[in-house]
Amino acid sequence: MKDIMHYLLPPNGKPASIAPSLNRIKRGVGTESTGETPFPAVGANGTSNGAQANGHHHQQLNGATNGLHGHAALDSLAQVTPSKREPYPYDTAPEPGNPTVMPTEILSQFHFAFLIRDPHHSVPSYYRCTIPPLSDVTGFHNYDLSEAGYDEVRRTFDYLRSVRLIGPHIATQERDADDIDDRLRPVTNGLGHESGAEICVVDADDMLQKPAPMIEAFCRSVGLEYTPDMLNWDTAEDHQYARDAFEKWRGFHNDAIESKGLVARKHPHPVKTEEEWDAEWLKKYGPEGAALIRKAVDANMADYLYMKQFAMRV
């Protein structure tokens, strides 16, 4: 599954505590229960009944809310009592070092891979979806700097490394992560992980330069069987599936919906100076938009370049 990492962390670098919907209450700890409580009704990203995640703002999307299309999951297990408090901070205990609201016990059940993209491309790509004419389709009418997500990806990545849920080996590289950054030597996590899944980071530009080798390397890293037909989706059934899957996010993924496969770029992105980037954004988005894009790019480049060190190379 693909999801957005910053939905699992409090916004603006706030300290995390475990989401109540994911917090198993142990017997005899503040409860008369005879055992652990089941997980209560949750929507996407640990939110109750499709509600807001960790203080991140809520958007109405083409008639569906941002949380399992407005429906709660696991409704039969428990009834969530509405709270009059703000959605965050939670009144639950944090886990030392864990920047997310998800317990490490649950994080350990996933095999993580990371998709990154140069902010010079990702920030304006998202920004244009928040201004006319696309904003009338997407339903997003403001660009929030806190939603770029690079800081959250880096902090989660580093935590997973520190508890050895990933690493130290890096997919396709001869060096280990500890050779790049040895600050994150493993700590005792109680989960028995001496060495985690190999680090799998895919840079979007690298993938579009060499799609077949990159997807094959990705599959090898995460344990999937690679077949060349993974790069093609040009049947009526495929196109209908894409339209249905992306319906909720209309306006954001039109290029993907209309595509027929993953093909290599004929020419790599031209190398531009920062002044050339600024001139391009000024021409496309005006002074206010260009200034906002520049601020977001500058705020996230260090985190992108940090993650880039661990990216697969083919």
DAQUIQUI-V37166 format. One record per residue. N is the residue number from 1. RES is the residue in one small letter. PHI is phi as a letter, one per 30 degrees, with the letter a starting at -180 (none if undefined). NEAR is the number of other C-alpha atoms within 12 Angstrom. Layout:
n,res,phi,near
N,RES,PHI,NEAR
N,RES,PHI,NEAR
This chain:
n,res,phi,near
1,m,none,9
2,k,c,11
3,d,b,16
4,i,c,22
5,m,d,32
6,h,d,34
7,y,d,36
8,l,c,38
9,l,b,40
10,p,d,38
11,p,d,32
12,n,h,22
13,g,i,24
14,k,d,24
15,p,d,26
16,a,c,35
17,s,b,30
18,i,d,36
19,a,d,39
20,p,e,34
21,s,d,39
22,l,c,33
23,n,c,28
24,r,d,25
25,i,d,24
26,k,d,15
27,r,e,13
28,g,i,12
29,v,c,13
30,g,i,14
31,t,a,13
32,e,c,12
33,s,d,14
34,t,d,13
35,g,a,14
36,e,d,18
37,t,d,24
38,p,d,23
39,f,d,26
40,p,d,28
41,a,d,29
42,v,b,34
43,g,c,28
44,a,d,29
45,n,i,35
46,g,i,38
47,t,c,40
48,s,d,35
49,n,h,30
50,g,i,29
51,a,d,35
52,q,d,30
53,a,c,39
54,n,h,36
55,g,i,30
56,h,d,30
57,h,d,24
58,h,c,25
59,q,b,28
60,q,c,24
61,l,c,26
62,n,h,22
63,g,i,17
64,a,b,20
65,t,d,26
66,n,d,32
67,g,l,29
68,l,h,23
69,h,h,24
70,g,i,25
71,h,c,20
72,a,d,28
73,a,c,27
74,l,h,22
75,d,d,18
76,s,d,13
77,l,d,15
78,a,a,18
79,q,c,19
80,v,d,24
81,t,d,14
82,p,e,13
83,s,c,13
84,k,d,7
85,r,d,11
86,e,d,15
87,p,d,24
88,y,a,28
89,p,d,24
90,y,d,26
91,d,c,18
92,t,c,22
93,a,d,21
94,p,d,24
95,e,c,21
96,p,e,20
97,g,i,26
98,n,d,33
99,p,d,37
100,t,c,40
101,v,c,44
102,m,c,37
103,p,e,33
104,t,e,32
105,e,e,23
106,i,d,22
107,l,e,27
108,s,d,24
109,q,d,17
110,f,c,19
111,h,c,24
112,f,d,32
113,a,b,37
114,f,b,36
115,l,c,34
116,i,b,38
117,r,a,34
118,d,e,30
119,p,e,33
120,h,e,35
121,h,c,29
122,s,d,29
123,v,d,36
124,p,d,33
125,s,d,26
126,y,d,33
127,y,e,38
128,r,d,31
129,c,d,29
130,t,c,26
131,i,b,25
132,p,e,17
133,p,d,15
134,l,d,23
135,s,d,25
136,d,d,20
137,v,c,25
138,t,d,31
139,g,i,28
140,f,c,29
141,h,b,22
142,n,b,24
143,y,c,27
144,d,c,24
145,l,e,28
146,s,d,28
147,e,c,32
148,a,d,40
149,g,j,38
150,y,d,41
151,d,e,33
152,e,d,35
153,v,d,36
154,r,d,34
155,r,d,30
156,t,d,38
157,f,e,40
158,d,d,35
159,y,d,30
160,l,d,43
161,r,d,41
162,s,d,33
163,v,c,33
164,r,h,35
165,l,d,38
166,i,b,41
167,g,i,40
168,p,d,35
169,h,d,28
170,i,c,35
171,a,e,34
172,t,i,25
173,q,c,24
174,e,d,16
175,r,d,21
176,d,c,26
177,a,d,37
178,d,d,24
179,d,d,18
180,i,d,22
181,d,b,19
182,d,c,15
183,r,d,14
184,l,c,25
185,r,d,24
186,p,d,27
187,v,c,22
188,t,d,18
189,n,c,25
190,g,i,14
191,l,c,20
192,g,i,15
193,h,d,24
194,e,d,20
195,s,b,26
196,g,c,28
197,a,e,29
198,e,d,35
199,i,d,41
200,c,b,42
201,v,b,42
202,v,c,40
203,d,d,33
204,a,e,29
205,d,d,28
206,d,d,28
207,m,d,30
208,l,d,25
209,q,d,23
210,k,b,26
211,p,d,28
212,a,d,26
213,p,d,27
214,m,d,35
215,i,d,37
216,e,d,28
217,a,d,33
218,f,d,35
219,c,d,24
220,r,d,21
221,s,d,30
222,v,c,26
223,g,i,18
224,l,c,14
225,e,d,15
226,y,d,19
227,t,b,16
228,p,e,18
229,d,d,17
230,m,d,23
231,l,c,23
232,n,b,18
233,w,b,22
234,d,b,20
235,t,c,15
236,a,e,12
237,e,d,12
238,d,d,20
239,h,d,22
240,q,d,17
241,y,d,17
242,a,d,26
243,r,d,22
244,d,d,15
245,a,d,17
246,f,c,23
247,e,e,24
248,k,d,27
249,w,c,30
250,r,e,28
251,g,j,30
252,f,d,27
253,h,b,23
254,n,d,21
255,d,d,16
256,a,d,24
257,i,d,24
258,e,d,22
259,s,d,19
260,k,c,21
261,g,l,23
262,l,c,26
263,v,b,23
264,a,d,20
265,r,d,17
266,k,d,11
267,h,b,12
268,p,d,14
269,h,e,15
270,p,d,12
271,v,d,11
272,k,b,14
273,t,d,11
274,e,d,15
275,e,d,13
276,e,d,16
277,w,d,26
278,d,d,27
279,a,d,20
280,e,d,23
281,w,d,28
282,l,d,20
283,k,d,15
284,k,d,20
285,y,b,25
286,g,i,17
287,p,d,16
288,e,d,18
289,g,d,27
290,a,d,27
291,a,d,25
292,l,d,27
293,i,d,37
294,r,e,32
295,k,d,23
296,a,d,33
297,v,d,35
298,d,d,24
299,a,d,23
300,n,c,32
301,m,d,27
302,a,d,18
303,d,d,29
304,y,d,37
305,l,d,23
306,y,d,25
307,m,d,36
308,k,e,32
309,q,e,28
310,f,c,40
311,a,d,37
312,m,d,38
313,r,b,29
314,v,b,21
